[in-house]
Amino acid sequence: MDEVVNAWPSRLQQGWFVGAESRRVSAKPLAVMLMGSPVVLARLPSGGLTALEDRCPHRQYPLSAGRITDAGLQCGYHGWTFGADGRCTRVPGLPEGRCPPRVGVRSFDVREHDGLVWIRACPADAAVQPQLPDFIHHRHAGSLRFMQRLDWQGDAFDALENFMDPLHTHLIHPGMVRRDGGRRPVTTRPSRDGQGMTVTYEGPDEQNGLLYRLFESPRLLERAHHGVTAPGSACIEYRYRNGSALFFTLHFTPQEDWKTQVHASLHVEGRWAPAWAVRLFAWPFLRRVARQDQAAVERQARNKQRFGPRKDASTELDIVSGYLRSIWHVEAGQAATATATATATENPVEPVVLML
């Protein structure tokens, strides 16, 4: 098999990204993109999944234009067929089992969880398959789940940072999430380890935006979660005094440098929330917030392309920026150095007071 050189940091290539919603992956091959690599997803007769590079090595025909057979994914041009590990299993016209021994397709590690198909840029027979972060893996089985997919013309890192940054909400979502004239002190407590980062927000149990007034109740806590094994995913957790909880999770998949696919999911626990009511009343507001964030990230991307690479200015208020950069812009072998030279904004024990 050909060796593939990928310019994305190896730390990202070792992590899980959402490739598609489970309901979209069937016996009909589905073409997706991950970090500039065309990938084909398909469901095998056994119910398992295959994720291969979308290219037949025979004549470079897209495997996504083929079909699933008992022997694997068959190319639609000459019928060469490949198993889930990318090995050639059949060549029509040759005796059974007479496949070129060194011919195959690059395979990707693939798994299914919480209605999503996850892939990572590692071979399907990789010895180590990292677990998804706890905030994804341990989602309550009885929670109500709602999903939406969006395509953003922006950088996945900027989109992720946008989601985890509460300070933009006053201006990008005025009155919807927060009001600029109603800022109050909130103490943030970042906690960081080798598994990821959690930021706990301590302050008023009510928020001054329309979303809170319409759909929420007094809060017990608010937390933001990110894990290194799913570097494109983050979750905002809201827990309420009445025992209920909301988990709003966004999964940012870098398809190419300036193209990001976003899968949004909302889990509702312990709260009376009929699915029809959430879809009819709450989901339109959340879609509007997502569109506002999309517009901001895409405007940011266009300006970055106008001016070229620039170093961002930051203050102690940018709590998650340095941590996220150590995951997205630093090679795995340099991560320890990046951690050792981190600024005070990444200190896992010192709280930071924000005016939210």
C-alpha positions in Angstrom: 0.0 0.0 0.0 1.2 3.5 -0.7 2.5 5.6 2.2 0.4 8.7 2.7 2.0 12.0 3.8 -0.4 14.2 5.7 0.5 17.8 6.7 -1.9 17.8 9.7 -0.2 17.3 13.1 0.1 13.6 14.2 -1.7 14.4 17.4 -4.8 15.2 15.4 -4.5 12.2 13.2 -4.5 10.0 16.3 -7.8 11.4 17.5 -11.5 10.6 16.7 -13.6 12.8 14.5 -17.2 12.5 13.4 -17.4 11.3 9.8 -21.2 11.1 9.5 -24.5 10.4 11.3 -25.1 6.7 11.7 -28.3 6.9 9.8 -26.5 8.1 6.7 -24.1 5.2 6.5 -25.6 2.1 4.8 -24.6 -0.5 2.3 -24.4 2.3 -0.3 -20.9 3.8 0.0 -20.7 7.4 1.4 -18.0 9.8 0.5 -16.6 12.1 3.3 -13.5 14.1 3.9 -11.1 14.1 6.9 -8.1 16.5 7.1 -7.8 16.6 3.3 -8.2 12.9 2.8 -11.1 11.5 0.8 -12.7 8.7 2.8 -15.5 6.2 1.9 -17.7 4.9 4.6 -20.0 1.9 4.2 -21.9 -0.7 6.3 -20.9 -4.3 5.8 -23.5 -7.2 5.6 -22.5 -8.1 9.2 -23.6 -4.6 10.4 -20.0 -3.5 11.0 -18.4 -0.5 9.3 -15.6 0.0 6.8 -13.7 3.2 6.3 -11.2 3.3 3.4 -9.4 5.8 1.2 -11.8 6.7 -1.6 -9.5 5.5 -4.3 -9.1 2.1 -6.0 -5.3 1.5 -6.6 -6.1 -0.2 -9.9 -7.2 2.9 -12.0 -7.8 5.5 -9.3 -11.6 5.2 -9.5 -13.6 6.4 -6.5 -14.6 3.5 -4.3 -17.6 5.6 -3.2 -19.0 4.9 -6.7 -18.8 1.1 -6.0 -20.9 -1.3 -3.9 -20.7 -3.6 -0.8 -20.5 -7.3 -1.5 -19.9 -10.3 0.7 -16.2 -9.9 0.0 -16.0 -6.2 0.9 -16.2 -2.9 -0.9 -16.2 -3.5 -4.7 -14.9 -0.9 -7.1 -17.5 0.1 -9.7 -15.0 0.2 -12.6 -13.3 -3.2 -12.8 -14.7 -4.9 -9.6 -11.5 -5.1 -7.5 -12.8 -5.7 -4.0 -11.3 -4.7 -0.6 -11.9 -5.9 2.9 -12.4 -3.7 6.0 -8.6 -3.6 6.6 -8.0 -2.4 3.0 -6.6 -5.7 1.7 -7.6 -6.8 -1.8 -9.9 -9.8 -1.5 -11.0 -10.3 -5.1 -10.0 -9.4 -8.7 -12.6 -10.5 -11.3 -10.9 -12.5 -14.0 -8.2 -13.9 -11.7 -8.6 -17.2 -9.9 -10.2 -16.9 -6.4 -7.6 -15.8 -3.9 -5.1 -14.6 -6.6 -5.0 -10.9 -5.6 -1.7 -8.9 -6.0 -0.2 -9.4 -2.6 1.1 -5.9 -2.1 -2.0 -4.1 -3.4 -4.5 -2.6 -1.0 -6.2 0.6 0.1 -5.4 2.8 3.1 -7.9 2.0 5.9 -9.1 4.2 8.7 -10.0 3.2 12.2 -13.8 3.5 12.5 -16.4 3.1 15.3 -20.0 3.9 16.1 -21.3 5.7 19.1 -24.3 7.8 20.1 -25.8 7.9 16.6 -22.5 9.0 15.0 -19.8 7.3 13.0 -16.3 8.2 14.2 -13.1 7.9 12.2 -9.4 8.6 12.8 -6.5 8.7 10.4 -5.1 5.4 11.7 -5.3 1.9 10.1 -8.3 -0.3 11.0 -5.9 -2.9 12.6 -4.2 -0.3 14.8 -3.1 -1.9 18.0 -4.3 0.9 20.3 -7.8 2.4 19.9 -8.1 5.3 22.3 -11.4 5.6 24.2 -13.7 8.6 23.5 -13.6 11.2 26.2 -15.9 10.6 29.2 -18.2 13.5 28.3 -19.0 11.6 25.0 -18.6 8.0 26.1 -20.7 8.2 29.2 -23.8 9.9 27.9 -26.9 8.8 29.8 -28.7 6.1 27.8 -32.2 7.5 28.7 -31.5 11.1 27.6 -33.3 12.7 24.7 -31.0 13.4 21.8 -31.3 15.9 19.0 -28.9 16.3 16.1 -28.1 18.7 13.3 -25.4 18.9 10.6 -23.9 22.1 9.2 -21.1 22.9 6.8 -18.9 25.9 7.6 -16.4 27.6 5.3 -14.0 28.2 8.1 -11.1 26.7 10.1 -12.1 23.9 12.5 -9.8 25.1 15.2 -11.4 28.6 15.1 -14.8 27.0 15.2 -13.9 24.9 18.3 -12.4 27.9 20.1 -15.5 29.9 19.3 -17.7 27.3 20.9 -15.6 27.1 24.1 -15.2 30.9 24.4 -18.1 32.6 26.4 -16.8 36.1 25.9 -18.0 36.4 22.3 -21.6 35.7 23.2 -22.5 39.2 24.2 -21.8 40.6 20.8 -22.4 37.7 18.4 -25.6 36.6 20.1 -26.8 39.9 21.6 -29.8 39.4 23.9 -30.1 35.7 22.8 -27.4 34.2 25.0 -26.2 37.3 27.0 -26.6 41.1 27.0 -23.5 43.2 26.9 -24.9 45.7 29.4 -25.7 43.0 31.9 -22.2 41.6 32.6 -21.6 40.1 36.0 -18.5 38.5 37.6 -18.1 34.8 37.0 -15.2 32.8 38.5 -13.8 30.2 36.1 -11.8 27.2 37.4 -9.9 25.4 34.6 -8.8 21.9 35.3 -6.3 20.3 32.9 -4.6 16.9 32.7 -3.4 14.5 30.1 -6.9 13.5 29.1 -8.2 17.0 28.4 -9.6 20.2 29.9 -12.6 21.1 31.9 -13.6 24.7 32.8 -16.2 25.2 35.6 -18.1 28.5 35.8 -19.2 29.7 39.2 -21.4 32.7 39.5 -25.0 33.8 39.2 -27.4 30.8 38.8 -29.4 32.8 36.2 -28.4 34.2 32.8 -29.7 37.4 31.2 -30.4 36.1 27.7 -33.6 35.1 26.0 -32.6 31.4 25.7 -32.3 31.2 29.5 -35.6 32.9 30.1 -37.5 30.7 27.7 -36.1 27.3 28.3 -34.0 27.1 31.5 -34.3 27.3 35.3 -31.8 28.2 38.1 -28.5 26.5 37.4 -26.4 24.4 39.8 -23.3 24.6 37.6 -22.0 25.1 34.1 -19.0 23.3 32.7 -17.1 23.2 29.4 -15.4 19.9 28.4 -12.7 19.0 25.8 -10.8 15.7 25.5 -7.6 15.0 23.5 -8.9 11.7 22.0 -11.7 13.6 20.2 -9.9 16.8 19.5 -12.7 18.3 17.4 -15.4 17.8 20.0 -16.4 19.9 23.0 -19.4 19.9 25.3 -21.1 22.6 27.4 -22.8 21.0 30.4 -25.6 22.7 32.3 -26.9 21.2 35.6 -30.0 22.6 37.3 -31.2 22.8 40.9 -34.2 20.6 40.0 -31.9 17.7 39.1 -32.2 18.0 35.3 -29.3 18.5 32.9 -28.5 19.7 29.4 -25.5 18.7 27.4 -24.8 20.7 24.2 -22.0 19.1 22.2 -20.5 20.2 18.9 -18.2 18.0 16.8 -16.0 19.9 14.4 -14.5 17.8 11.6 -11.8 19.4 9.5 -12.5 18.4 6.0 -9.9 20.7 4.4 -8.0 23.8 5.6 -11.0 26.1 5.3 -13.9 23.7 5.3 -15.4 22.2 8.4 -18.4 19.9 8.9 -20.2 20.5 12.2 -22.5 17.9 13.9 -24.5 19.4 16.8 -26.2 17.3 19.4 -28.3 18.2 22.4 -28.9 15.7 25.2 -31.7 16.3 27.7 -31.7 14.5 31.1 -34.3 14.5 33.9 -36.4 17.2 32.3 -39.9 17.1 30.9 -39.1 17.8 27.3 -41.2 16.1 24.6 -39.2 15.6 21.4 -41.8 17.5 19.4 -41.7 20.5 21.7 -37.9 20.7 21.6 -37.9 20.5 17.8 -40.7 23.0 17.5 -39.7 25.6 20.0 -36.1 25.2 21.3 -34.3 23.9 18.2 -35.0 26.9 16.0 -33.4 29.2 18.6 -30.3 27.0 18.8 -30.1 26.9 15.0 -30.1 30.7 15.0 -27.3 30.8 17.5 -25.3 28.2 15.4 -25.8 30.3 12.3 -24.6 33.4 14.1 -21.4 31.5 15.2 -21.0 30.2 11.6 -21.2 33.8 10.2 -18.5 34.9 12.7 -16.1 32.0 12.0 -16.5 32.4 8.2 -15.9 36.1 8.4 -12.8 35.4 10.5 -11.6 32.9 7.9 -12.0 35.3 5.0 -9.9 37.9 6.9 -7.2 35.4 7.7 -6.9 34.6 4.1 -6.7 38.3 3.2 -3.9 39.0 5.6 -2.0 35.7 5.8 -0.5 34.2 9.0 -0.5 36.4 12.0 0.1 35.8 15.7 -3.0 36.3 17.8 -2.9 38.6 20.8 -4.3 37.1 24.0 -4.9 37.9 27.6 -5.6 35.9 30.8 -9.3 35.9 29.7 -8.5 33.5 26.8 -8.6 30.5 29.1 -8.8 27.7 26.6 -6.8 29.1 23.7 -3.3 28.0 24.7 -4.6 24.5 25.6 -6.4 24.0 22.3 -3.3 25.2 20.4 -1.2 22.6 22.1 -3.5 20.0 20.7 -4.1 21.4 17.2 -0.9 23.1 16.3 1.8 21.1 18.2 3.1 17.7 17.2 2.6 15.0 19.8 6.3 14.7 20.7 6.4 18.4 21.5 3.3 18.4 23.7 5.2 18.1 26.9 7.3 21.1 26.0 4.2 23.1 25.1 2.7 22.2 28.5 5.8 23.2 30.4 5.9 26.6 28.7 2.2 27.3 29.0 1.1 30.7 30.2 -0.7 31.5 33.4 -4.0 31.3 31.6 -3.6 27.5 31.4 -2.9 27.0 35.1 -5.3 24.3 36.3 -5.5 25.6 39.8 -5.7 29.4 39.5 -9.2 30.7 39.0 -9.9 33.5 36.5 -12.7 36.0 37.0 -14.6 36.9 33.8 -17.3 39.6 33.4 -20.1 37.5 31.8 
